[in-house]
């Protein structure tokens, strides 16, 4: 079974993919399907991308038959790709060289560009799940790309809110937030010429961190070569600080937010590319579980003060030398 079903109570789409039950779960290093030469990956690969073997979306998705006007569905037509960061099984973003991270950003950019050419693709979502605490089933460093035939509900909420702010003030809300954070310098944990990393004033998770490009760009396609270098440094700095905080591999969800594609609307003025990290930790040995009020209402309760968390992450000094 593979299809997308419409929820008329919330005006959102739900992906159904029964094949995902067969995914491997935390195999041993010797049996890791993402290591060189184990499956179809070359023995000497550096970075690589391939179609997810257990996709929720694919371009040749099966046709669906509508049941009635209430129980609506659509084809699961889209793209699910796995993006390999490195062939080294025991590596990770915080341990990769800046050069390797820069190459990874170029892969993210290349796949975004190529997949955006499909008119059926409306949104391209890049992400990484690190750690079993967030459901990662393979420990080899990798991320994923989902290309949706619709704009997901939370992204649409972001678009609507950012557009409303621009219509009122004729300014990008993230550009204003960046200026405010630099002026106050209370929640910044790292910055360079091109990017700023902060624990946001409105953080939902205790150790949530956002990365914002200082220049107004709408997607990963807009970055200059210098910005790619600064983006690599920022990703490395944030993830190194996470690992240093509790002297352990820090689990997180890393999500990229960029403008939609193949949609008849201009997002250039009001949408600003950004990255959000959602770590599940609330302390060294404690998990912040999403309970009923957060899952059911989408209203989060953060048990930590963002400034205090920012101070802890700021104090976790790291060196970015290759």
C-alpha positions as CSV (number, residue, x, y, z in Angstrom):
1,X,0.0,0.0,0.0
2,X,1.4,3.4,-1.0
3,X,-0.7,6.5,-1.3
4,X,-1.3,10.0,0.2
5,X,-4.6,10.5,2.2
6,X,-6.3,13.8,3.0
7,X,-7.3,14.7,6.5
8,X,-10.4,17.0,6.2
9,X,-10.2,17.9,9.9
10,X,-6.8,19.7,9.6
11,X,-6.4,20.3,5.8
12,X,-3.3,18.2,5.6
13,X,-2.0,15.2,3.7
14,X,-0.8,11.9,5.4
15,X,1.6,9.6,3.6
16,X,0.9,5.8,3.8
17,X,3.7,3.4,2.9
18,X,3.5,-0.1,4.2
19,X,6.9,-1.1,2.8
20,X,8.7,1.0,5.4
21,X,8.0,-1.7,8.0
22,X,10.8,-3.7,6.4
23,X,13.6,-1.1,7.0
24,X,16.7,-2.4,8.7
25,X,17.1,-1.2,12.3
26,X,20.6,-0.5,13.8
27,X,22.5,-3.4,12.1
28,X,26.1,-4.1,13.2
29,X,28.9,-2.1,11.6
30,X,29.9,-5.2,9.6
31,X,26.4,-5.4,8.1
32,X,25.8,-1.7,7.6
33,X,24.1,-1.3,4.2
34,X,25.5,2.2,3.8
35,X,29.2,1.2,4.2
36,X,31.3,0.9,1.0
37,X,30.7,-2.2,-1.0
38,X,28.0,-3.7,1.2
39,X,25.1,-3.1,-1.1
40,X,25.1,-1.1,-4.4
41,X,27.5,1.6,-3.0
42,X,30.9,1.6,-4.5
43,X,33.9,0.5,-2.4
44,X,35.6,3.8,-2.7
45,X,32.8,6.3,-2.7
46,X,33.2,9.8,-1.1
47,X,29.7,11.2,-1.1
48,X,26.7,9.5,-2.7
49,X,23.0,9.8,-3.2
50,X,20.5,7.0,-4.0
51,X,16.8,6.4,-4.0
52,X,15.4,5.3,-0.7
53,X,14.8,1.5,-0.8
54,X,11.7,2.0,1.5
55,X,10.2,5.2,0.2
56,X,7.1,7.1,1.2
57,X,7.2,8.8,-2.2
58,X,8.4,7.8,-5.7
59,X,8.0,9.2,-9.2
60,X,6.4,6.0,-10.5
61,X,4.0,5.7,-7.6
62,X,1.0,3.4,-8.2
63,X,-2.3,5.0,-9.3
64,X,-5.0,5.5,-6.7
65,X,-8.8,5.1,-7.0
66,X,-10.9,7.8,-5.3
67,X,-13.5,6.3,-2.9
68,X,-15.7,9.4,-2.5
69,X,-15.5,13.1,-1.9
70,X,-14.8,12.7,1.8
71,X,-12.1,10.0,1.7
72,X,-9.8,11.8,-0.7
73,X,-6.4,10.5,-1.8
74,X,-3.6,11.1,-4.3
75,X,-0.6,9.3,-5.8
76,X,2.5,9.2,-3.7
77,X,4.4,10.9,-6.5
78,X,7.6,12.4,-5.4
79,X,11.2,11.6,-4.4
80,X,12.8,10.1,-1.4
81,X,16.6,10.0,-1.5
82,X,19.3,9.0,0.9
83,X,22.3,11.4,0.9
84,X,25.6,9.8,2.2
85,X,27.9,12.3,3.9
86,X,31.0,10.1,3.8
87,X,32.1,6.5,3.4
88,X,33.5,6.5,7.0
89,X,31.0,4.7,9.2
90,X,32.1,6.3,12.5
91,X,32.1,9.8,11.3
92,X,29.5,12.6,11.7
93,X,29.0,16.2,10.8
94,X,31.0,17.4,13.9
95,X,33.9,15.2,13.0
96,X,33.9,15.8,9.2
97,X,36.4,18.2,7.7
98,X,35.2,21.6,6.5
99,X,36.1,20.5,3.0
100,X,33.8,17.5,3.2
101,X,30.9,19.5,4.6
102,X,31.3,22.0,1.8
103,X,31.1,19.1,-0.7
104,X,28.0,17.9,1.1
105,X,26.4,21.3,0.8
106,X,27.1,21.2,-3.0
107,X,25.4,17.8,-3.1
108,X,22.4,19.2,-1.3
109,X,22.3,22.1,-3.7
110,X,22.7,19.9,-6.8
111,X,19.9,17.5,-5.8
112,X,17.6,20.4,-5.0
113,X,18.3,21.9,-8.4
114,X,17.8,18.7,-10.3
115,X,14.6,17.6,-8.5
116,X,13.1,21.1,-8.7
117,X,12.9,20.6,-12.4
118,X,9.9,18.1,-11.9
119,X,6.8,20.2,-12.2
120,X,4.9,17.8,-9.9
121,X,7.4,18.6,-7.0
122,X,6.2,21.5,-4.8
123,X,8.5,21.3,-1.8
124,X,12.0,19.9,-1.3
125,X,12.8,19.0,2.3
126,X,16.4,18.2,3.4
127,X,16.9,16.7,6.8
128,X,19.0,14.5,9.1
129,X,17.9,12.3,12.0
130,X,20.9,11.6,14.2
131,X,20.6,9.1,17.0
132,X,18.3,6.3,17.9
133,X,16.5,8.8,20.2
134,X,14.9,10.5,17.2
135,X,14.3,7.2,15.3
136,X,17.4,6.9,13.2
137,X,17.6,3.3,12.1
138,X,21.1,3.5,10.6
139,X,24.1,5.0,12.4
140,X,26.2,5.6,9.3
141,X,26.3,9.4,8.7
142,X,23.6,10.3,6.2
143,X,20.7,12.5,5.6
144,X,17.6,12.4,3.5
145,X,15.6,14.4,0.9
146,X,11.9,14.3,0.5
147,X,10.3,16.0,-2.5
148,X,6.6,16.4,-1.9
149,X,3.8,16.9,-4.5
150,X,2.2,19.4,-2.0
151,X,3.5,22.0,0.5
152,X,3.4,20.4,4.0
153,X,1.2,21.9,6.6
154,X,3.8,23.3,8.9
155,X,5.8,24.8,6.0
156,X,2.6,26.5,4.8
157,X,2.0,27.9,8.2
158,X,5.5,29.4,8.1
159,X,4.9,30.8,4.7
160,X,1.6,32.4,5.7
161,X,3.0,33.9,8.9
162,X,6.1,35.3,7.1
163,X,4.0,36.7,4.3
164,X,1.6,38.4,6.7
165,X,4.6,40.0,8.5
166,X,5.9,41.3,5.2
167,X,2.5,42.6,4.1
168,X,2.3,44.7,7.3
169,X,5.8,45.9,7.7
170,X,7.4,45.5,4.2
171,X,10.3,43.7,5.9
172,X,11.4,40.1,6.1
173,X,10.7,38.8,9.6
174,X,13.9,36.7,9.7
175,X,16.0,39.7,8.6
176,X,14.5,41.6,11.5
177,X,15.1,38.8,13.9
178,X,18.8,38.5,12.8
179,X,19.3,42.3,13.4
180,X,17.6,42.0,16.8
181,X,19.7,39.1,17.9
182,X,23.0,40.7,16.8
183,X,22.0,43.9,18.6
184,X,21.2,42.1,21.9
185,X,23.8,39.4,21.7
186,X,22.0,37.2,24.3
187,X,21.2,34.0,22.4
188,X,23.9,33.8,19.8
189,X,26.1,30.7,20.1
190,X,28.1,31.2,16.9
191,X,28.4,33.5,14.0
192,X,30.7,34.4,11.1
193,X,30.4,36.7,8.1
194,X,27.6,34.8,6.4
195,X,25.6,33.0,9.1
196,X,24.3,33.3,12.7
197,X,23.4,30.4,15.0
198,X,21.1,31.1,17.9
199,X,18.9,29.5,20.5
200,X,15.7,31.3,19.4
201,X,13.6,33.3,21.8
202,X,10.7,31.1,20.8
203,X,12.5,27.7,21.1
204,X,10.2,24.7,21.5
205,X,12.9,22.2,22.5
206,X,15.4,22.9,25.3
207,X,18.5,22.7,23.1
208,X,16.9,23.9,19.9
209,X,19.2,25.9,17.6
210,X,18.4,27.8,14.5
211,X,20.9,28.8,11.7
212,X,20.1,31.9,9.6
213,X,22.0,33.3,6.7
214,X,22.7,37.0,7.3
215,X,21.9,37.8,3.6
216,X,18.3,37.4,2.5
217,X,18.3,34.1,0.5
218,X,15.2,31.9,-0.2
219,X,16.8,28.6,-0.9
220,X,20.1,26.7,-0.8
221,X,20.4,27.5,-4.5
222,X,21.0,31.2,-3.8
223,X,24.2,30.8,-1.7
224,X,27.5,32.2,-3.0
225,X,30.7,30.2,-2.7
226,X,31.8,32.2,0.3
227,X,28.4,31.6,2.0
228,X,28.8,27.9,1.4
229,X,32.1,28.0,3.2
230,X,30.5,29.9,6.1
231,X,27.5,27.6,6.1
232,X,29.9,24.6,6.5
233,X,31.7,26.3,9.4
234,X,28.4,27.0,11.1
235,X,27.1,23.5,10.7
236,X,30.3,22.1,12.1
237,X,30.4,24.6,15.0
238,X,26.8,23.9,16.1
239,X,27.1,20.1,16.0
240,X,30.6,20.2,17.7
241,X,29.1,22.3,20.5
242,X,26.2,19.8,20.9
243,X,28.7,16.9,21.2
244,X,30.9,18.8,23.6
245,X,28.0,19.9,25.9
246,X,27.6,16.5,27.6
247,X,30.7,14.8,26.2
248,X,28.6,12.4,24.1
249,X,27.2,12.0,20.6
250,X,24.2,14.4,20.7
251,X,21.0,13.3,19.0
252,X,19.1,15.8,16.9
253,X,16.7,16.3,14.0
254,X,18.1,18.8,11.5
255,X,15.6,20.4,9.1
256,X,16.2,22.7,6.2
257,X,13.5,25.2,5.3
258,X,13.5,26.7,1.8
259,X,10.9,28.2,-0.5
260,X,8.5,26.0,-2.4
261,X,9.1,25.1,-6.1
262,X,6.8,25.0,-9.1
263,X,4.2,27.1,-7.2
264,X,2.6,30.1,-8.8
265,X,3.7,32.6,-6.1
266,X,6.7,34.9,-5.6
267,X,8.5,34.1,-2.3
268,X,11.5,36.3,-2.8
269,X,10.5,39.2,-0.6
270,X,9.3,37.5,2.5
271,X,10.8,34.0,2.8
272,X,14.2,33.5,4.3
273,X,16.1,30.2,4.1
274,X,16.9,28.7,7.5
275,X,17.9,25.5,9.4
276,X,16.4,24.3,12.6
277,X,17.9,21.7,15.0
278,X,15.5,19.8,17.3
279,X,17.4,17.8,19.9
280,X,15.3,15.5,22.1
281,X,17.5,16.0,25.1
282,X,16.5,18.1,28.1
283,X,19.5,17.1,30.1
284,X,22.5,14.7,29.8
285,X,20.5,11.6,30.6
286,X,16.9,12.9,30.2
287,X,14.7,13.0,27.1
288,X,12.1,15.6,26.4
289,X,9.2,13.5,25.3
290,X,6.4,15.0,23.1
291,X,3.3,14.5,25.3
292,X,-0.4,14.9,24.5
293,X,-0.6,18.7,24.7
294,X,2.3,19.1,22.3
295,X,1.4,16.4,19.9
296,X,-2.3,17.1,20.0
297,X,-2.3,20.8,20.0
298,X,1.1,21.7,18.4
299,X,1.7,23.9,21.4
300,X,5.1,23.1,23.0
301,X,6.2,23.5,26.6
302,X,9.9,24.3,26.9
303,X,11.3,23.5,30.4
304,X,14.5,25.6,29.8
305,X,15.2,29.3,29.3
306,X,16.6,29.9,25.8
307,X,19.2,32.4,27.1
308,X,20.5,29.9,29.7
309,X,20.9,27.2,27.1
310,X,22.5,29.7,24.7
311,X,25.1,30.5,27.4
312,X,25.9,26.8,27.9
313,X,26.3,26.2,24.2
314,X,28.3,29.4,23.8
315,X,30.7,28.3,26.5
316,X,31.3,25.0,24.8
317,X,34.3,26.3,22.8
318,X,35.3,24.4,19.7
319,X,38.0,24.6,17.0
320,X,37.0,24.3,13.4
321,X,40.5,23.4,12.0
322,X,40.4,20.7,9.4
